[in-house]
């Protein structure tokens, strides 16, 4: 069950939507990612956390990042729809098992369920292992993207620049982007080949 977003974090201002931004939770549920309008768990179940015609601060942007571009960072928050995938993010291998990398040393280590069978063995943001996005998640994301793009007239074209900070994203160009399209200090989502192939064939 997903906890509802506190009402004070949702702005009931109706805005035209131009972008969809993909997130994942990380093992401790990043604050920005959990302010997305939609959440997809590992079983592929979609939860709508608030009406996407409204908005919340899901990108974690600051004014300083945008002064040189002459763009109001709040405009991007207002005109984008966040979708968060349940995913531990980077994981580390210990004694043949995989564990969330971002767990504090003062907390109990939380093993990622079945992650040893599904981790992506490719370096991304200097990390080799990541929890896999599951087939049911990717299919649910595909269906949701098609629905939202049609409803809000958002282009579905795939652009490889979404996996790094993108000027198109920061300038508010319409389309589908990643959290890491806006910030170089985040790593979500990671470029799993099945996710890329889905985005290419929307």
Beta strands, then each sheet from edge to edge (+ up, - down):
strand 1: 19-24
strand 2: 38-40
strand 3: 46-48
strand 4: 80-85
strand 5: 91-94
strand 6: 97-100
strand 7: 120-124
strand 8: 127-130
strand 9: 175-178
sheet 1: 3+ 2- 4- 1- 9-
sheet 2: 5+ 6-
sheet 3: 7+ 8-
end
